[in-house]
Amino acid sequence: MNKRLLPYALIPVSLAAGVAFAQYPVLDLIAGRVTQRYQSATCEQLWQSRGKPPSAEEQRAIDFLRNDPQARQYFFNQIAGPVMNKMFECGMIP
């Protein structure tokens, strides 16, 4: 009898996991773009773009992240590895 109820018990768990995964779909897209930009850019390109002011779209994303600590943590968890590795390879961080 318990074996028959197990699939029904797993449905809410899997739905909750799906909702948690898709909590910030826009941030997933932005994180993907940031990661792709860093992975495809040369070190010279990254050094040149380092001092430039952010675009209007980037500024909106920055403002959103400043006002939402949970979103900021989620975003940083997505991009930290690839971005930091590229910055280290380019000598941008010690």
Secondary structure as GFF3:
##gff-version 3
##sequence-region A 1 94
A	DSSP	alpha_helix	2	21	.	.	.	ID=ss1
A	DSSP	alpha_helix	25	40	.	.	.	ID=ss2
A	DSSP	alpha_helix	43	49	.	.	.	ID=ss3
A	DSSP	alpha_helix	56	67	.	.	.	ID=ss4
A	DSSP	alpha_helix	69	89	.	.	.	ID=ss5
###
